[in-house]
Amino acid sequence: GDSVTQMEGPVTLSEEAFLTINCTYTATGYPSLFWYVQYPGEGLQLLLKATKADDKGSNKGFEATYRKETTSFHLEKGSVQVSDSAVYFCALSDRGSGGSNYKLTFGKGTLLTVNP
Amino acid sequence: ETGVTQSPTHLIKTRGQQVTLRCSSQSGHNTVSWYQQALGQGPQFIFQYYREEENGRGNFPPRFSGLQFPNYSSELNVNALELDDSALYLCASSLEAGGGTYEQYFGPGTRLTVT
């Protein structure tokens, strides 16, 4: 079945540092890939997405490129801020077994803490 | 545009009891998915409803059931609660689009504690 593996956290950085959170996936079909962010006490917010190979998703300075050859979708940001402190989830969406059910399969999440 | 809302925010139940969680989808969205997020874990797919019918189910027992109403709001029901059911329950709504790569928009969740 589908699965997503993220680098384990927690990740602690100083403000303005470079961020990379690794994500690899296994899927039987041609999934879409997502990064979601969860701030303390809140639900999930979509950060960025990519729907096909070599697509780059970007938002709020974050970027991730859909690499089919390495089945990866690593999240990067050139200069993190304290306000970026949150849990980041990599996820894929794929058609369920023969149906139209596009469920999301999530990684376990990576806690990012950015210190001033 | 109204986002996804869930009620209640927090809930405490006793083992063996039953619980109903509610979700109002984002305006115009016809698909609702439910996820269970245990502490420190990623969300796990429970099931999805599309136009009032179940449209896929994850690896959850039958005591997890749901409904979707004509206005596309939804309920998640859990019978015979167990301690391991303690989690954040997330509802997500979406509009199924051609190609199927639609986005899911999440509500704030209901925190269920089973004692």
gemmi code that builds the backbone of each chain (N, CA, C; Angstrom):
import gemmi

chains = {
    "A": [
        ("GLY", (0.815, -1.201, 0.000), (0.000, 0.000, 0.000), (0.846, 1.247, 0.000)),
        ("ASP", (0.171, 2.381, -0.091), (0.869, 3.668, -0.089), (1.491, 3.959, 1.267)),
        ("SER", (2.633, 4.635, 1.243), (3.260, 5.044, 2.497), (4.118, 6.279, 2.271)),
        ("VAL", (4.336, 7.019, 3.347), (5.168, 8.222, 3.320), (6.134, 8.156, 4.489)),
        ("THR", (7.397, 8.426, 4.210), (8.423, 8.422, 5.248), (9.065, 9.796, 5.323)),
        ("GLN", (9.025, 10.382, 6.498), (9.642, 11.691, 6.725), (10.831, 11.548, 7.648)),
        ("MET", (11.765, 12.501, 7.524), (12.869, 12.516, 8.466), (12.304, 12.757, 9.864)),
        ("GLU", (12.916, 12.095, 10.826), (12.414, 12.224, 12.185), (12.907, 13.531, 12.788)),
        ("GLY", (12.063, 14.117, 13.603), (12.493, 15.316, 14.293), (12.877, 15.000, 15.720)),
        ("PRO", (12.862, 15.989, 16.563), (12.589, 17.368, 16.194), (13.781, 18.032, 15.515)),
        ("VAL", (13.468, 19.066, 14.741), (14.488, 19.872, 14.090), (14.496, 21.244, 14.758)),
        ("THR", (15.647, 21.659, 15.215), (15.790, 22.959, 15.870), (16.782, 23.790, 15.088)),
        ("LEU", (16.352, 24.979, 14.672), (17.185, 25.876, 13.880), (17.170, 27.272, 14.467)),
        ("SER", (18.175, 28.031, 14.111), (18.183, 29.453, 14.444), (17.516, 30.227, 13.319)),
        ("GLU", (16.964, 31.357, 13.676), (16.298, 32.199, 12.677), (17.267, 32.484, 11.524)),
        ("GLU", (16.730, 32.466, 10.300), (17.451, 32.729, 9.056), (18.265, 31.531, 8.579)),
        ("ALA", (18.214, 30.421, 9.268), (18.914, 29.222, 8.811), (18.164, 28.581, 7.651)),
        ("PHE", (18.870, 27.685, 6.935), (18.269, 26.946, 5.823), (17.599, 25.683, 6.352)),
        ("LEU", (16.427, 25.404, 5.808), (15.647, 24.244, 6.258), (15.508, 23.225, 5.142)),
        ("THR", (15.725, 21.971, 5.497), (15.357, 20.851, 4.637), (14.681, 19.799, 5.494)),
        ("ILE", (13.509, 19.351, 5.069), (12.841, 18.208, 5.696), (12.645, 17.171, 4.596)),
        ("ASN", (13.255, 16.013, 4.775), (13.207, 14.979, 3.753), (11.895, 14.195, 3.795)),
        ("CYS", (11.412, 13.839, 2.615), (10.196, 13.045, 2.488), (10.344, 12.114, 1.295)),
        ("THR", (10.109, 10.839, 1.496), (10.051, 9.875, 0.406), (8.732, 9.133, 0.480)),
        ("TYR", (8.314, 8.588, -0.641), (6.999, 7.953, -0.674), (7.040, 6.637, -1.447)),
        ("THR", (6.039, 5.826, -1.199), (5.774, 4.614, -1.963), (4.319, 4.647, -2.370)),
        ("ALA", (4.068, 4.482, -3.663), (2.692, 4.506, -4.147), (2.575, 3.606, -5.368)),
        ("THR", (1.414, 3.023, -5.551), (1.210, 2.115, -6.681), (0.837, 2.883, -7.948)),
        ("GLY", (0.239, 4.055, -7.799), (-0.212, 4.818, -8.942), (0.652, 6.038, -9.191)),
        ("TYR", (0.003, 7.113, -9.580), (0.682, 8.383, -9.846), (0.116, 9.424, -8.883)),
        ("PRO", (0.697, 9.479, -7.687), (0.088, 10.322, -6.654), (0.341, 11.802, -6.847)),
        ("SER", (-0.499, 12.595, -6.208), (-0.183, 13.992, -5.971), (0.489, 14.069, -4.612)),
        ("LEU", (1.357, 15.053, -4.446), (2.135, 15.170, -3.214), (1.868, 16.513, -2.550)),
        ("PHE", (1.863, 16.506, -1.234), (1.488, 17.685, -0.461), (2.420, 17.844, 0.744)),
        ("TRP", (2.557, 19.084, 1.174), (3.061, 19.392, 2.495), (1.970, 20.154, 3.240)),
        ("TYR", (1.645, 19.657, 4.433), (0.713, 20.328, 5.333), (1.491, 20.804, 6.556)),
        ("VAL", (0.992, 21.882, 7.179), (1.601, 22.405, 8.397), (0.537, 22.466, 9.485)),
        ("GLN", (0.940, 22.113, 10.685), (0.030, 22.128, 11.838), (0.649, 22.966, 12.944)),
        ("TYR", (0.019, 24.095, 13.237), (0.462, 24.932, 14.342), (-0.147, 24.415, 15.646)),
        ("PRO", (0.453, 24.705, 16.775), (-0.023, 24.156, 18.052), (-1.507, 24.391, 18.267)),
        ("GLY", (-2.218, 23.303, 18.574), (-3.633, 23.404, 18.900), (-4.547, 23.636, 17.709)),
        ("GLU", (-4.018, 23.507, 16.511), (-4.826, 23.772, 15.321), (-4.906, 22.552, 14.400)),
        ("GLY", (-5.766, 22.648, 13.404), (-5.849, 21.612, 12.378), (-4.743, 21.779, 11.354)),
        ("LEU", (-4.855, 21.060, 10.269), (-3.825, 21.084, 9.229), (-4.111, 22.157, 8.198)),
        ("GLN", (-3.060, 22.818, 7.749), (-3.183, 23.789, 6.660), (-2.326, 23.316, 5.494)),
        ("LEU", (-2.882, 23.384, 4.299), (-2.104, 23.031, 3.120), (-1.027, 24.090, 2.892)),
        ("LEU", (0.214, 23.641, 2.794), (1.332, 24.556, 2.574), (1.659, 24.648, 1.080)),
        ("LEU", (1.798, 23.489, 0.436), (2.074, 23.476, -1.000), (1.765, 22.096, -1.554)),
        ("LYS", (1.698, 22.019, -2.879), (1.397, 20.745, -3.510), (2.084, 20.657, -4.872)),
        ("ALA", (2.182, 19.415, -5.370), (2.662, 19.147, -6.723), (1.908, 17.945, -7.257)),
        ("THR", (1.452, 18.021, -8.480), (0.566, 16.989, -8.988), (1.204, 16.041, -9.988)),
        ("LYS", (2.396, 16.378, -10.503), (3.049, 15.463, -11.427), (4.555, 15.628, -11.327)),
        ("ALA", (5.252, 14.670, -11.893), (6.711, 14.632, -11.811), (7.323, 15.932, -12.324)),
        ("ASP", (8.350, 16.385, -11.597), (9.124, 17.595, -11.881), (8.385, 18.888, -11.561)),
        ("ASP", (7.138, 18.794, -11.119), (6.430, 19.983, -10.646), (7.108, 20.510, -9.394)),
        ("LYS", (7.146, 21.828, -9.241), (7.627, 22.437, -8.002), (6.467, 23.168, -7.360)),
        ("GLY", (6.182, 22.814, -6.115), (5.205, 23.554, -5.333), (5.924, 24.597, -4.500)),
        ("SER", (5.290, 25.752, -4.317), (5.921, 26.791, -3.514), (4.863, 27.648, -2.848)),
        ("ASN", (5.209, 28.142, -1.651), (4.297, 28.997, -0.903), (5.038, 29.543, 0.305)),
        ("LYS", (4.909, 30.816, 0.563), (5.471, 31.460, 1.752), (6.975, 31.198, 1.885)),
        ("GLY", (7.680, 31.099, 0.805), (9.115, 30.868, 0.837), (9.516, 29.412, 0.900)),
        ("PHE", (8.544, 28.521, 1.097), (8.801, 27.077, 1.112), (8.702, 26.536, -0.321)),
        ("GLU", (9.516, 25.531, -0.609), (9.486, 24.886, -1.922), (9.659, 23.382, -1.773)),
        ("ALA", (9.096, 22.643, -2.725), (9.339, 21.203, -2.797), (9.144, 20.773, -4.239)),
        ("THR", (10.026, 19.887, -4.721), (9.957, 19.416, -6.100), (9.631, 17.932, -6.129)),
        ("TYR", (8.682, 17.558, -6.937), (8.221, 16.179, -7.110), (9.257, 15.441, -7.948)),
        ("ARG", (10.002, 14.533, -7.301), (11.050, 13.764, -7.980), (10.609, 12.314, -8.105)),
        ("LYS", (10.137, 11.946, -9.282), (9.618, 10.591, -9.471), (10.750, 9.566, -9.437)),
        ("GLU", (11.923, 9.948, -9.968), (13.016, 8.977, -10.065), (13.548, 8.580, -8.686)),
        ("THR", (13.432, 9.486, -7.726), (13.883, 9.174, -6.365), (12.703, 9.057, -5.398)),
        ("THR", (11.492, 9.110, -5.914), (10.247, 9.084, -5.113), (10.377, 9.977, -3.888)),
        ("SER", (10.726, 11.240, -4.132), (10.947, 12.165, -3.029), (10.209, 13.479, -3.240)),
        ("PHE", (10.021, 14.196, -2.138), (9.334, 15.494, -2.171), (9.837, 16.283, -0.963)),
        ("HIS", (11.103, 16.624, -0.984), (11.743, 17.278, 0.150), (11.311, 18.741, 0.268)),
        ("LEU", (11.048, 19.169, 1.497), (10.636, 20.545, 1.766), (11.866, 21.387, 2.093)),
        ("GLU", (11.941, 22.585, 1.488), (13.071, 23.476, 1.724), (12.589, 24.904, 1.919)),
        ("LYS", (13.367, 25.622, 2.730), (13.159, 27.061, 2.866), (14.516, 27.702, 3.109)),
        ("GLY", (14.766, 28.778, 2.430), (16.092, 29.383, 2.487), (16.410, 30.091, 3.787)),
        ("SER", (15.382, 30.648, 4.438), (15.615, 31.439, 5.637), (14.387, 31.324, 6.535)),
        ("VAL", (14.488, 30.506, 7.574), (13.309, 30.276, 8.417), (13.129, 31.401, 9.432)),
        ("GLN", (11.879, 31.545, 9.871), (11.514, 32.540, 10.872), (10.933, 31.835, 12.093)),
        ("VAL", (10.905, 32.540, 13.199), (10.334, 31.966, 14.419), (8.898, 31.518, 14.182)),
        ("SER", (8.186, 32.270, 13.367), (6.780, 31.959, 13.088), (6.598, 30.677, 12.273)),
        ("ASP", (7.674, 30.112, 11.754), (7.600, 28.841, 11.022), (7.582, 27.633, 11.956)),
        ("SER", (7.762, 27.863, 13.237), (7.752, 26.769, 14.201), (6.396, 26.068, 14.176)),
        ("ALA", (6.401, 24.781, 13.887), (5.160, 24.012, 13.705), (5.545, 22.564, 13.416)),
        ("VAL", (4.527, 21.734, 13.233), (4.756, 20.367, 12.766), (4.427, 20.310, 11.272)),
        ("TYR", (5.308, 19.707, 10.505), (5.154, 19.622, 9.054), (4.901, 18.176, 8.651)),
        ("PHE", (3.867, 17.982, 7.843), (3.488, 16.648, 7.383), (3.601, 16.572, 5.870)),
        ("CYS", (4.278, 15.547, 5.421), (4.295, 15.205, 4.003), (3.150, 14.225, 3.750)),
        ("ALA", (2.484, 14.356, 2.626), (1.342, 13.480, 2.359), (1.221, 13.215, 0.867)),
        ("LEU", (0.587, 12.102, 0.547), (0.284, 11.816, -0.846), (-1.199, 11.507, -0.998)),
        ("SER", (-1.693, 11.781, -2.165), (-3.084, 11.494, -2.486), (-3.106, 10.634, -3.722)),
        ("ASP", (-3.752, 9.484, -3.597), (-3.776, 8.549, -4.698), (-5.161, 7.934, -4.778)),
        ("ARG", (-5.516, 7.478, -5.954), (-6.824, 6.849, -6.112), (-6.824, 5.544, -5.346)),
        ("GLY", (-7.874, 5.316, -4.585), (-8.010, 4.075, -3.850), (-8.205, 2.917, -4.796)),
        ("SER", (-8.342, 1.731, -4.277), (-8.388, 0.524, -5.099), (-9.594, 0.543, -6.025)),
        ("GLY", (-9.401, 1.074, -7.213), (-10.419, 1.041, -8.250), (-11.501, 2.088, -8.136)),
        ("GLY", (-11.456, 2.894, -7.107), (-12.552, 3.834, -6.919), (-12.140, 5.273, -7.156)),
        ("SER", (-12.975, 6.179, -6.700), (-12.686, 7.588, -6.859), (-12.283, 8.214, -5.534)),
        ("ASN", (-11.847, 7.381, -4.627), (-11.528, 7.841, -3.286), (-10.095, 8.329, -3.226)),
        ("TYR", (-9.907, 9.629, -3.153), (-8.566, 10.200, -3.085), (-8.214, 10.502, -1.652)),
        ("LYS", (-7.925, 9.465, -0.896), (-7.554, 9.664, 0.485), (-6.128, 10.171, 0.573)),
        ("LEU", (-5.835, 10.851, 1.674), (-4.476, 11.306, 1.953), (-3.774, 10.294, 2.853)),
        ("THR", (-2.542, 9.986, 2.507), (-1.676, 9.172, 3.355), (-0.565, 10.084, 3.848)),
        ("PHE", (-0.418, 10.147, 5.173), (0.505, 11.097, 5.792), (1.746, 10.410, 6.343)),
        ("GLY", (2.841, 11.172, 6.389), (3.984, 10.774, 7.190), (3.711, 11.075, 8.651)),
        ("LYS", (4.669, 10.764, 9.519), (4.460, 10.922, 10.956), (4.637, 12.356, 11.426)),
        ("GLY", (5.145, 13.213, 10.572), (5.312, 14.604, 10.948), (6.704, 14.918, 11.477)),
        ("THR", (7.130, 16.148, 11.264), (8.427, 16.622, 11.748), (8.214, 17.922, 12.487)),
        ("LEU", (8.579, 17.936, 13.763), (8.447, 19.147, 14.572), (9.630, 20.066, 14.300)),
        ("LEU", (9.321, 21.280, 13.884), (10.346, 22.294, 13.645), (10.235, 23.382, 14.702)),
        ("THR", (11.337, 23.677, 15.348), (11.410, 24.792, 16.289), (12.473, 25.751, 15.789)),
        ("VAL", (12.081, 27.012, 15.641), (13.019, 28.044, 15.199), (13.234, 29.021, 16.345)),
        ("ASN", (14.468, 29.158, 16.746), (14.829, 30.058, 17.848), (15.317, 31.408, 17.330)),
        ("PRO", (14.972, 32.488, 18.070), (15.390, 33.824, 17.629), (16.910, 33.987, 17.707)),
    ],
    "B": [
        ("GLU", (-16.186, 33.315, 2.364), (-16.230, 31.842, 2.253), (-15.988, 31.233, 3.631)),
        ("THR", (-16.924, 30.393, 4.076), (-16.808, 29.777, 5.395), (-15.940, 28.536, 5.290)),
        ("GLY", (-15.005, 28.379, 6.223), (-14.135, 27.220, 6.217), (-14.809, 26.027, 6.860)),
        ("VAL", (-14.028, 24.985, 7.060), (-14.515, 23.757, 7.675), (-14.618, 23.966, 9.188)),
        ("THR", (-15.761, 23.636, 9.746), (-15.936, 23.753, 11.188), (-16.269, 22.394, 11.773)),
        ("GLN", (-15.857, 22.192, 13.023), (-16.105, 20.935, 13.721), (-16.617, 21.216, 15.122)),
        ("SER", (-17.457, 20.306, 15.599), (-17.939, 20.427, 16.974), (-18.118, 19.038, 17.580)),
        ("PRO", (-17.929, 18.923, 18.887), (-17.384, 19.949, 19.775), (-15.870, 20.083, 19.607)),
        ("THR", (-15.277, 20.996, 20.349), (-13.838, 21.182, 20.302), (-13.128, 20.107, 21.111)),
        ("HIS", (-13.659, 19.862, 22.289), (-13.111, 18.841, 23.174), (-14.246, 17.983, 23.713)),
        ("LEU", (-13.916, 16.738, 24.038), (-14.920, 15.809, 24.527), (-14.234, 14.778, 25.405)),
        ("ILE", (-14.853, 14.488, 26.540), (-14.343, 13.424, 27.403), (-15.438, 12.377, 27.561)),
        ("LYS", (-15.102, 11.138, 27.258), (-16.052, 10.030, 27.350), (-15.430, 8.888, 28.144)),
        ("THR", (-16.301, 7.994, 28.568), (-15.877, 6.817, 29.314), (-15.852, 5.612, 28.390)),
        ("ARG", (-14.928, 4.720, 28.629), (-14.824, 3.482, 27.845), (-16.180, 2.787, 27.766)),
        ("GLY", (-16.551, 2.350, 26.556), (-17.811, 1.677, 26.320), (-18.930, 2.595, 25.841)),
        ("GLN", (-18.759, 3.890, 26.048), (-19.786, 4.829, 25.597), (-19.714, 5.036, 24.083)),
        ("GLN", (-20.679, 5.813, 23.600), (-20.755, 6.157, 22.183), (-20.566, 7.663, 22.042)),
        ("VAL", (-20.024, 8.082, 20.875), (-19.798, 9.498, 20.664), (-20.147, 9.877, 19.220)),
        ("THR", (-20.624, 11.093, 19.044), (-20.900, 11.631, 17.703), (-20.150, 12.945, 17.532)),
        ("LEU", (-19.375, 13.024, 16.489), (-18.632, 14.237, 16.159), (-19.219, 14.814, 14.875)),
        ("ARG", (-19.214, 16.141, 14.772), (-19.872, 16.799, 13.651), (-18.915, 17.680, 12.864)),
        ("CYS", (-19.222, 17.816, 11.582), (-18.370, 18.576, 10.679), (-19.233, 19.290, 9.654)),
        ("SER", (-18.984, 20.572, 9.477), (-19.608, 21.336, 8.395), (-18.554, 21.620, 7.343)),
        ("SER", (-18.841, 21.207, 6.132), (-17.846, 21.342, 5.073), (-17.775, 22.774, 4.568)),
        ("GLN", (-16.698, 23.064, 3.880), (-16.531, 24.381, 3.274), (-17.588, 24.568, 2.188)),
        ("SER", (-18.059, 25.790, 2.058), (-19.106, 26.097, 1.095), (-18.742, 25.591, -0.301)),
        ("GLY", (-19.673, 24.835, -0.900), (-19.457, 24.345, -2.256), (-18.766, 23.004, -2.349)),
        ("HIS", (-18.264, 22.482, -1.218), (-17.559, 21.197, -1.232), (-18.540, 20.056, -1.027)),
        ("ASN", (-18.391, 18.974, -1.830), (-19.339, 17.867, -1.756), (-18.731, 16.590, -1.176)),
        ("THR", (-17.486, 16.640, -0.753), (-16.803, 15.446, -0.256), (-16.222, 15.729, 1.122)),
        ("VAL", (-16.436, 14.803, 2.040), (-15.911, 14.941, 3.396), (-15.117, 13.692, 3.745)),
        ("SER", (-13.936, 13.905, 4.297), (-13.089, 12.804, 4.765), (-12.829, 12.985, 6.248)),
        ("TRP", (-12.722, 11.880, 6.947), (-12.423, 11.898, 8.382), (-11.084, 11.202, 8.622)),
        ("TYR", (-10.319, 11.800, 9.541), (-9.011, 11.261, 9.895), (-8.873, 11.207, 11.415)),
        ("GLN", (-8.124, 10.223, 11.890), (-7.790, 10.120, 13.306), (-6.311, 10.421, 13.468)),
        ("GLN", (-5.979, 11.359, 14.363), (-4.585, 11.693, 14.613), (-4.242, 11.416, 16.073)),
        ("ALA", (-3.542, 10.335, 16.308), (-3.082, 10.014, 17.652), (-1.934, 10.955, 18.006)),
        ("LEU", (-1.683, 11.101, 19.282), (-0.664, 12.029, 19.754), (0.702, 11.692, 19.159)),
        ("GLY", (1.331, 12.665, 18.529), (2.655, 12.477, 17.963), (2.701, 11.716, 16.657)),
        ("GLN", (1.542, 11.474, 16.059), (1.475, 10.716, 14.811), (0.839, 11.548, 13.700)),
        ("GLY", (0.970, 11.056, 12.465), (0.265, 11.674, 11.362), (-1.176, 11.208, 11.322)),
        ("PRO", (-2.041, 11.967, 10.700), (-3.446, 11.560, 10.579), (-3.595, 10.258, 9.799)),
        ("GLN", (-4.554, 9.438, 10.253), (-4.870, 8.180, 9.578), (-6.285, 8.278, 9.008)),
        ("PHE", (-6.438, 7.876, 7.758), (-7.716, 7.958, 7.056), (-8.724, 6.979, 7.650)),
        ("ILE", (-9.912, 7.493, 8.014), (-10.982, 6.638, 8.528), (-11.931, 6.272, 7.396)),
        ("PHE", (-12.574, 7.265, 6.806), (-13.433, 7.045, 5.646), (-13.735, 8.371, 4.978)),
        ("GLN", (-14.380, 8.262, 3.821), (-14.743, 9.429, 3.035), (-16.191, 9.303, 2.581)),
        ("TYR", (-16.886, 10.427, 2.533), (-18.252, 10.469, 2.032), (-18.320, 11.423, 0.850)),
        ("TYR", (-18.995, 10.949, -0.175), (-19.190, 11.723, -1.405), (-20.657, 11.643, -1.757)),
        ("ARG", (-21.300, 12.795, -1.817), (-22.732, 12.853, -2.155), (-23.537, 11.855, -1.331)),
        ("GLU", (-23.304, 11.862, -0.037), (-24.069, 11.125, 0.969), (-23.787, 9.632, 1.011)),
        ("GLU", (-22.786, 9.165, 0.261), (-22.475, 7.742, 0.304), (-21.002, 7.546, 0.683)),
        ("GLU", (-20.736, 6.440, 1.397), (-19.348, 6.141, 1.756), (-18.574, 5.840, 0.490)),
        ("ASN", (-17.409, 6.465, 0.379), (-16.604, 6.390, -0.834), (-15.175, 5.984, -0.486)),
        ("GLY", (-15.052, 4.929, 0.279), (-13.728, 4.466, 0.669), (-13.580, 4.477, 2.169)),
        ("ARG", (-12.835, 3.513, 2.670), (-12.684, 3.339, 4.107), (-11.265, 2.876, 4.403)),
        ("GLY", (-10.721, 3.366, 5.484), (-9.405, 2.935, 5.927), (-9.511, 1.721, 6.830)),
        ("ASN", (-8.435, 1.419, 7.515), (-8.362, 0.224, 8.332), (-8.924, 0.484, 9.734)),
        ("PHE", (-10.199, 0.757, 9.805), (-10.884, 1.007, 11.073), (-12.057, 0.045, 11.204)),
        ("PRO", (-12.343, -0.391, 12.443), (-13.422, -1.372, 12.629), (-14.797, -0.769, 12.370)),
        ("PRO", (-15.817, -1.626, 12.215), (-17.175, -1.160, 11.903), (-17.790, -0.275, 12.975)),
        ("ARG", (-17.252, -0.289, 14.195), (-17.830, 0.581, 15.217), (-17.561, 2.066, 14.908)),
        ("PHE", (-16.712, 2.323, 13.918), (-16.561, 3.677, 13.378), (-17.508, 3.787, 12.182)),
        ("SER", (-18.480, 4.663, 12.274), (-19.421, 4.818, 11.179), (-19.671, 6.299, 10.939)),
        ("GLY", (-20.299, 6.594, 9.808), (-20.504, 7.990, 9.484), (-21.759, 8.227, 8.685)),
        ("LEU", (-22.029, 9.509, 8.493), (-23.155, 9.944, 7.679), (-22.751, 11.213, 6.975)),
        ("GLN", (-23.348, 11.420, 5.801), (-23.251, 12.730, 5.176), (-24.660, 13.173, 4.826)),
        ("PHE", (-24.958, 14.411, 5.054), (-26.305, 14.943, 4.869), (-26.415, 15.691, 3.539)),
        ("PRO", (-27.662, 15.982, 3.116), (-27.840, 16.663, 1.815), (-27.086, 17.985, 1.702)),
        ("ASN", (-26.842, 18.651, 2.826), (-26.069, 19.903, 2.757), (-24.564, 19.635, 2.825)),
        ("TYR", (-24.169, 18.366, 2.753), (-22.783, 17.880, 2.730), (-22.084, 17.946, 4.079)),
        ("SER", (-22.791, 18.359, 5.134), (-22.197, 18.226, 6.455), (-22.118, 16.738, 6.804)),
        ("SER", (-21.383, 16.425, 7.860), (-21.121, 15.011, 8.125), (-21.021, 14.747, 9.625)),
        ("GLU", (-21.253, 13.505, 9.987), (-21.067, 13.026, 11.353), (-20.150, 11.813, 11.344)),
        ("LEU", (-19.363, 11.719, 12.405), (-18.581, 10.519, 12.680), (-19.100, 9.950, 13.993)),
        ("ASN", (-19.497, 8.703, 13.973), (-19.980, 8.019, 15.167), (-19.005, 6.913, 15.554)),
        ("VAL", (-18.727, 6.838, 16.831), (-17.881, 5.762, 17.336), (-18.615, 5.084, 18.484)),
        ("ASN", (-18.856, 3.790, 18.337), (-19.516, 3.003, 19.383), (-18.490, 2.267, 20.232)),
        ("ALA", (-18.931, 1.856, 21.416), (-18.092, 1.021, 22.290), (-16.682, 1.581, 22.394)),
        ("LEU", (-16.582, 2.817, 22.851), (-15.300, 3.504, 22.901), (-14.241, 2.716, 23.672)),
        ("GLU", (-13.026, 2.756, 23.124), (-11.872, 2.142, 23.772), (-10.853, 3.235, 24.100)),
        ("LEU", (-9.959, 2.929, 25.035), (-8.965, 3.917, 25.443), (-8.136, 4.400, 24.247)),
        ("ASP", (-7.833, 3.481, 23.330), (-7.024, 3.823, 22.159), (-7.742, 4.743, 21.171)),
        ("ASP", (-9.022, 4.986, 21.387), (-9.749, 5.914, 20.514), (-9.440, 7.364, 20.873)),
        ("SER", (-8.743, 7.576, 21.981), (-8.359, 8.931, 22.361), (-7.436, 9.512, 21.289)),
        ("ALA", (-7.852, 10.630, 20.694), (-7.106, 11.205, 19.571), (-7.748, 12.518, 19.167)),
        ("LEU", (-7.110, 13.184, 18.221), (-7.690, 14.346, 17.554), (-8.375, 13.835, 16.279)),
        ("TYR", (-9.641, 14.138, 16.126), (-10.378, 13.705, 14.944), (-10.543, 14.896, 14.006)),
        ("LEU", (-10.044, 14.720, 12.822), (-10.018, 15.789, 11.833), (-10.988, 15.496, 10.703)),
        ("CYS", (-11.686, 16.510, 10.314), (-12.579, 16.448, 9.172), (-11.955, 17.298, 8.069)),
        ("ALA", (-12.061, 16.830, 6.845), (-11.541, 17.592, 5.708), (-12.580, 17.597, 4.606)),
        ("SER", (-12.797, 18.736, 3.995), (-13.737, 18.787, 2.877), (-13.003, 19.125, 1.592)),
        ("SER", (-13.609, 18.732, 0.491), (-12.986, 18.945, -0.816), (-14.059, 18.914, -1.892)),
        ("LEU", (-13.670, 19.402, -3.042), (-14.544, 19.374, -4.209), (-13.873, 18.477, -5.229)),
        ("GLU", (-14.497, 17.368, -5.511), (-13.892, 16.445, -6.453), (-13.867, 17.094, -7.829)),
        ("ALA", (-12.671, 17.144, -8.404), (-12.497, 17.801, -9.687), (-12.006, 16.790, -10.709)),
        ("GLY", (-12.087, 17.149, -11.946), (-11.589, 16.291, -13.003), (-10.125, 15.968, -12.797)),
        ("GLY", (-9.751, 14.728, -12.911), (-8.371, 14.321, -12.662), (-8.154, 13.896, -11.239)),
        ("GLY", (-9.035, 14.356, -10.355), (-9.015, 13.851, -8.983), (-7.981, 14.459, -8.073)),
        ("THR", (-7.196, 15.411, -8.521), (-6.144, 15.940, -7.645), (-6.654, 17.158, -6.888)),
        ("TYR", (-7.772, 16.968, -6.245), (-8.327, 18.101, -5.518), (-7.656, 18.237, -4.164)),
        ("GLU", (-7.789, 19.409, -3.574), (-7.191, 19.682, -2.277), (-8.193, 19.421, -1.177)),
        ("GLN", (-7.719, 18.964, -0.054), (-8.560, 18.765, 1.111), (-8.280, 19.866, 2.116)),
        ("TYR", (-9.341, 20.463, 2.619), (-9.235, 21.559, 3.577), (-9.717, 21.063, 4.935)),
        ("PHE", (-8.874, 21.232, 5.926), (-9.119, 20.634, 7.230), (-9.769, 21.604, 8.211)),
        ("GLY", (-10.607, 21.035, 9.066), (-11.128, 21.769, 10.201), (-10.143, 21.734, 11.356)),
        ("PRO", (-10.488, 22.396, 12.460), (-9.583, 22.476, 13.613), (-9.514, 21.191, 14.426)),
        ("GLY", (-10.470, 20.295, 14.210), (-10.428, 19.014, 14.913), (-11.247, 18.989, 16.191)),
        ("THR", (-11.583, 17.770, 16.610), (-12.212, 17.513, 17.905), (-11.262, 16.629, 18.694)),
        ("ARG", (-10.898, 17.089, 19.876), (-10.016, 16.310, 20.745), (-10.886, 15.403, 21.603)),
        ("LEU", (-10.807, 14.090, 21.394), (-11.576, 13.106, 22.161), (-10.656, 12.419, 23.164)),
        ("THR", (-11.071, 12.424, 24.411), (-10.356, 11.704, 25.461), (-11.272, 10.633, 26.014)),
        ("VAL", (-10.803, 9.402, 26.024), (-11.564, 8.277, 26.568), (-10.895, 7.812, 27.857)),
        ("THR", (-11.671, 7.800, 28.931), (-11.096, 7.423, 30.243), (-11.685, 6.099, 30.744)),
    ],
}
model = gemmi.Model(1)
for chain_id, residues in chains.items():
    chain = gemmi.Chain(chain_id)
    for i, (resn, *xyz) in enumerate(residues, 1):
        res = gemmi.Residue()
        res.name, res.seqid = resn, gemmi.SeqId(i, " ")
        for name, pos in zip(("N", "CA", "C"), xyz):
            atom = gemmi.Atom()
            atom.name, atom.element = name, gemmi.Element(name[0])
            atom.pos, atom.b_iso = gemmi.Position(*pos), 0.0
            res.add_atom(atom)
        chain.add_residue(res)
    model.add_chain(chain)
structure = gemmi.Structure()
structure.add_model(model)
structure.setup_entities()
